[in-house]
């Protein structure tokens, strides 16, 4: 794939495989800007319904702008098979793609592979993620694929979300995907709350929880010296039943603000 062209974009290299979509870093030959390309993989690129879903999701995302979410730059279809035909030999006709703003920084997954976060850092980042996700929900959108590979830690130390959309298949049970989403059932913004809880647990413990792990078991791994409310927040966010889950991303962030205040007082 690197060295191939898609419309005005030259593919530089893979960014991450994400559900039913392939994601690549690319160069816009018109502006020399680095962007992130998301498009249908070769197993789904012949599926008109999935292609339409990709474009429909991208249109709704394009109306949303946020300083901590990668912006949608362009939606297009490449009718020139030249550069892509060798890679997707069985794909006739057009090839759908979406181009996103490239977010500088390092994925949360890569950062945590190199070092552990302090509890205060984990709480601060999770609170910021909760506030960002609350804004996404406020716009009537659901991310659906939050995880350590779709969260970037910027050079400024803030967290930015790669908004790759909820159109991709969940691909079976995964530690950061809500159970109802993993089953292929209908899901709503509470699925993102589950993902926020799983990310908080990862940042606090340095361990990815096993798929299907009981929330109480995950919470027990959190340092007992930390405020007990922190374990309660994790357990609430990870509830298997959406109705029993923390009510919203905004509530999740607000509760973490309270924990952060307690932790600050203990430092004094």
N, C-alpha and C positions, 0 to 999 in steps of 0.2 A: 503493500500500500504506500509507504513513503516514496516520494518521487512522482506519484500519480497526481493528476489534476482533477478537480471537481469544480466546474464552472470557473469562476475567477480565482479559485483557491488552489494553492499547491500544498499537498499533504506533506507535512514534516515528519510526523510520527504518531504512534498511538498514544492517547491520553489515558483511557481506561475502557475496558469492556463494561457496558452498563445495561443489564437486562437484555432486551431485544434490540438494542441500538448499539452501534459502534461509535466511539467518540475519539476524535483525532485532533491534535494541534495542527494548525495550518497557517499559511501565510496568504494574506489577501494581496494579490498582485497589483491591484489598483491603488492601494494605499500603503503597502508594505507593513500593514498592521498584522500582528499575530492574533489569531482568533481560535476558538474552539468549535469544531464541526461535529454535529451530531446527525447521523442519518441512518436509514434502515440498513440492517445487516443483510448479508447475501441470502440468509435463510428466510427473510421476510420481505425483501425488496420487491418481490413479485406480487405481494399481497396488497391489492388496491385499498382494502378497508384499513389496514395498518398504515398505509401511506397517507390516507386521508386523515387518520387520527393524528399522525405526526404533525401535519400541517395545521390541523385544527387546534391542537395543544399549543403549538408555537404561536399562533395568532393571539390566543388568550394571554400567553406569557408576554408577548410583545407589548401589550397595553400596560404592563406593570413595570414600574421603575423603582429601584431601591438601591441605596449605596452599598448594601451588603449582599446583593444578589447579582450574579452575572447577567448583564443586559443582553436581550435579544437584539441582534444587529440586522439580520436579514433572513428572509425565507425565499427559497428558490428551487427550481428544478433544472437539472442539467440535461439537455437534449443531445449533447455531443457525447457519443459513446467512446470516443477515442481513448482517453486516458483511463477510463474505468473498465472498459470491456475485458481487459486481461485479468482483472481481479474478480469481477462479477460476470463471468462468461455467460451465465444462464439468464442474465437480466436484460430483456429487450426494452426499448423505449426510453422513458424518462427515469431519472434517479433523483429522489427527493432529498433535500438536505436543509439544515438550519444552521446558521452561524451565530455564535455567541461571543460576547466580549471575553477575552482571555484574562483570567484573574491571576495576577502575579502572586507568588508565594509557594507554599508547600502543602500538600494534602495533610489533613489531620492524621491519616494513617501513617504517612512517612515521618511526621514529627514525633508521634508516639513510639515509633520503632527506634528512635534515636535517644529519647529521654522521656522521663515521667513528668507529669505536671504536679505542682503543689495543689493541695485541696482548694486553696483560694483561687488559683488560676483556673482550675476545672470549673468551679462555681461561676466565676466571672464570664468565661467563654460560653458556658451553658446558658447563663442568663441572657447574654447577648444573642445567642442562637434562638432562644425562646422568643425574644422580642422581635427578631427578624421574621421568624415563622408566623408569629401573631399578625404581623403586617401582611404577610402573604395570604393568610386566611382572611384577613379583613378585606382583601381585594377579591374574595370569592374563589381563591385558588387553593389547591392542595399540592404539596410537593410530591409526596409518595415515595421518594427514593433517598431520603436523608441517610447518610452514613459517613464513615470516616474518609471515603474517597470522594464524596461530593461536598465536603467542607474543606475549604482552603484557609490556612493560617497565613495572613498577609505579612509583608515585611514590617508593617506597623503593629503587628501582634493582634489584630482583630480577626474575626472569623467571617469569611464570605462563603456564600452558598452557590455551588454550581447548579443552576436551576435546569436540570436535565429533563424535567417533566415527569408526570405520573403516567404517561402513555406506555412506558415500557412494561413488559411482563415482570412480575415479581421473581420469576425463576425459581419458585419453590421456597421453603423455609430458609430464612437467613436471619442472623442475630439482630439486625437493625430494622427488619421489616415486621410490622404488626402482624399478629397471627391471622387476622381476618384478611389482610392483604395477601399474605403468603398462601392462603387457601384459595385465592381467586374470588373471594366474596366481595360484595359491595363494601367500600370503605369511605370514610370521610376524614375531616381534619384531625380526628382523634388518632388516626394512624400515625400522623406526624408527631403527636405527643408521645406515643410509644417510642418512636425513633429518638426523640430528644432524651427520653429516660435511658435508653440503651447507650447513647453517646455519653451522657453524664456518668453512667456506671463505668464505661470504658476509661474515661479520663480520670476517675477517682481510683480505680483499681489497677489500671494498666492491662486489664485482661478483657478479651472479647467473651461475652457470656455465651454459653452453649445455646443453640437453638432449642427453644422449649423449656429453658431453665426457669424454675419457680422464682418469682420476684423476691420472695423472702430469702432464698439462697443467694441471690445476687447481692441483696442489701447486706447480708452478713459479712461479705468480703470488704465492706467499707470500714475504714479505721474507726474503731469504737470511741476514739478520743474526739471525733468530730461530732458536731451537733446532731442529736437524734433525729431532728426534722429532716436532715439530709437523706437518711435511710428511708424515712417515710415518703419523701418526695419521689425517690427512685421506685419504691414499691408501687406507689399510686400510678406513676407514669407507665409502668410495665404491666399493669393489670391486663390479663388476657381478655376480659370482657370490656369492650369499649365503654359500656355504661358505667363501669366501676373505675375507669381511668380518670386521672386528673382532667378537669373539665375543658381546659383549653391551653394553648401555648402561652397565652397572656397570663393565665393563672400560674402556670409552671414557672414563668420568669419572675412573677411577683413573689412567689414563695421562695425562690432562690435569692431574691433581694433581701428578704428577711433573714435567711441563713447567713448571707454575707455580712449583714450588720452585726449578728451575734459573733461571727468569727472575728470581725474587726475589734469588737469590744474585748474579746479574750486576749487579743494581742497587746492591749494597753496595760 
